[in-house]
Amino acid sequence: MKKMLIVTLIVSAVFVSACGTKKLSYTAGTYEATVRGHNADITVSVTFDNSAIKDIVVTDAHETKRVGEVALNEMPGKIIAAQGLGVDAVAGATITSAAIKAAVAACAKQAGADPEALYKIAPAAEKAKDETYEYDVVVVGGGIAGMMAAAKAHEQGANVALIEKEGLLGGSSVNTSGVWQGNPDNSDDAKELWIKAWLNSQNEVTAVGFPKEEMIRATADISYDSISFLKNIGLNYTVRHQIGLDKTALNTAGGSKASGSIASTTYVIPDVQDTKRGWKICEVLNDYLVKENIAVFLNTPGTKLLMNGDGSVAGVVSETKRGMKTFKAKAVILCTGGYHQNEAMMKKYMPISAGNYSASAIGNTGDAITMGEAVGAQVYDNQVVFGGYFVFNPRDVYRGGYAYSDTIPNTLYVSKYGDRRFKEDGHAYSATAMYNIYGEPTFVWDIIDSDAIASIAIRTDMYTIGADEILANKNGLYEVYKTDTLAELAEKIGVIPTLFLKTVEHYNDLCDRGVDSDWGKSPQLLEKIDKGPFYAIKGYSCDRSTVGGIVTNVNSEVVSQNGAVIPGLYAAGDASNRAFYGGAYLGASGLTVASTRGYMSGRNAAQYALRK
Ligand SMILES: Cc1cc2nc3c(=O)[nH]c(=O)nc-3n(C[C@H](O)[C@H](O)[C@H](O)COP(=O)(O)OP(=O)(O)OC[C@H]3O[C@@H](n4cnc5c(N)ncnc54)[C@H](O)[C@@H]3O)c2cc1C
């Protein structure tokens, strides 16, 4: 075996080709490698002849739809064209891109080449160039708000471009469960009920001056139109009623107890079986943009707004190392999402949550705030962060794994001290909000006994990780402990032993009585923690997204620091969502705000631009 390796290494010597580019030599053949992707293992098969990479085929992968999937499709072609691994990752899907490179490197090594040398081979750098374009409306950001805005502005007759800073469209929207709210039959009664339910939902965790009823009302007014628009362009959905925030945990944290959920009409996409249907909405919108030839510029971050002398918007600039693209436009719509991925901004607006794991898309860096403030836009001085999930593997926080799941409901969750702070079958939003309310965005321990352990699993739309795999912890992704006694477990996980043992004893007592008088967990999920060996898995608290951004009015126009609108400047979605909430998230409202305000801003911006 060793001998063979030496022989192959000699064969793999680097040679310099006639044109001066370094090329590698390979032992011709097809090789296979399996590497860790973003969500799970990826297997890649690579065919080499003596001097070139001829083919790269991804034979097994479970990456996120319309995210990692884009890298799976694009990276092989890029690597073959460059004959090297010094190619750029697909921005927005860097982990999957890196995994493909790692797999090709592993295959190259099997073929006798030096992977390090392969990483150094890059396509010739393109010369930076400046370009100028002219449109009626330019939309900045390609999540649901941006795609809706572009689609609607185009439908109104405007000449539209959408610029997106990542290498793919979708933002946070692509990763949602694809459930959103609306007015089902355009009736006034349904609308009023919906507005009332929305406002009621915000009474539980209040914030002075928020939400703004007129903004919710304006959104409800066009909800039916915006949903009909989605239907007309090909989105298949069904109506599902009664979904909302589980309020039990939040209320208890606030001092009083109540339970129940908020009734509202919600829509769901039926023909997609997984739990993340958001990609389907993005796909339908994306297909519409393609079909209608709407200009989409990927890898094109909006960096600066252009203004006319009269204070109206004149366009937007995208300045990168590849050069400067100037988009002259009569109207610009900022749909850049929230800012949870911008640590400096988090420290400024939400210091308590700065440094938390984030489930927001990597592009959510608050660029609407940066660009808007630079031209005098008003920024909400009261901003909020919504908690979201517990994850066993913080690597899965961003787009994947356990991120959208609730807790494992038939087990016991304790804080880092050892006390129980929420019901395990409550919504994960409430559970993480609970930790944030305590001023400790932190982790929890999931306590499991040997009766329950076999049933635990991390379930995603693409794959399931069962108990065996979690406990084996092959890739060191989880923090898992197993002990014979609860006292030993307490010591291992660092909780206060007396408090922890009391918590378990009390919890077991509730199980015996069949009533969770502390938090109201369903009786059938009250399973005692009494059969060793005992297990603890660390779950990390992870925020979902930010609520704030720049101030807009009922027409989605951006408001300046002096209270007047900035003519031609609009914003929609998480870039300007503060007005819709007090201090609590309302289940399935993010997409509602993004899609409806996107629709509204596209319509209004187009009408403004065409009048100008
Ligand atoms: C994990 C998760 C699950 C969720 N589930 C649900 C759900 O089931 N239902 C629901 O209603 N809501 C849900 N939400 C909330 C919902 O995702 C958001 O409210 C909504 O998607 C926001 O859409 P958006 O278009 O404003 O932002 P995004 O979808 O984040 O899009 C913003 C886009 O702008 C791009 N961008 C940023 N800066 C620039 C720039 N300078 N130039 C160009 N482009 C830029 C970003 O790259 C991104 O593509 C969820 C959120 C998360 C994080």
The ligand as an ORCA input file, in Angstrom:
! r2SCAN-3c Opt
* xyz 0 1
  C     -35.170     30.139      9.443
  C     -36.323     31.073      9.213
  C     -37.605     30.556      9.052
  C     -38.697     31.410      8.849
  N     -39.952     30.877      8.656
  C     -40.996     31.699      8.361
  C     -42.288     31.172      8.025
  O     -42.495     29.967      7.953
  N     -43.307     32.037      7.763
  C     -43.118     33.385      7.778
  O     -44.070     34.121      7.525
  N     -41.892     33.917      8.035
  C     -40.832     33.110      8.320
  N     -39.595     33.655      8.569
  C     -39.439     35.110      8.404
  C     -39.278     35.401      6.905
  O     -38.259     34.574      6.424
  C     -38.880     36.833      6.633
  O     -39.734     37.712      7.303
  C     -38.945     37.097      5.117
  O     -38.392     36.017      4.414
  C     -38.186     38.343      4.781
  O     -38.118     38.465      3.384
  P     -37.222     39.600      2.753
  O     -37.384     39.485      1.287
  O     -37.512     40.883      3.406
  O     -35.729     39.239      3.183
  P     -34.760     38.037      2.657
  O     -35.553     36.873      2.216
  O     -33.761     37.845      3.699
  O     -34.103     38.668      1.367
  C     -33.188     39.724      1.430
  C     -32.236     39.576      0.256
  O     -31.509     40.785      0.069
  C     -30.166     40.469     -0.252
  N     -29.332     41.640      0.044
  C     -28.962     42.109      1.255
  N     -28.235     43.227      1.114
  C     -28.144     43.468     -0.220
  C     -27.519     44.468     -0.993
  N     -26.812     45.453     -0.438
  N     -27.620     44.412     -2.336
  C     -28.309     43.406     -2.941
  N     -28.914     42.419     -2.250
  C     -28.842     42.458     -0.907
  C     -29.886     39.267      0.608
  O     -28.758     38.569      0.137
  C     -31.191     38.488      0.464
  O     -31.162     37.648     -0.657
  C     -38.486     32.811      8.803
  C     -37.187     33.338      8.966
  C     -36.115     32.479      9.165
  C     -34.735     33.061      9.319
*
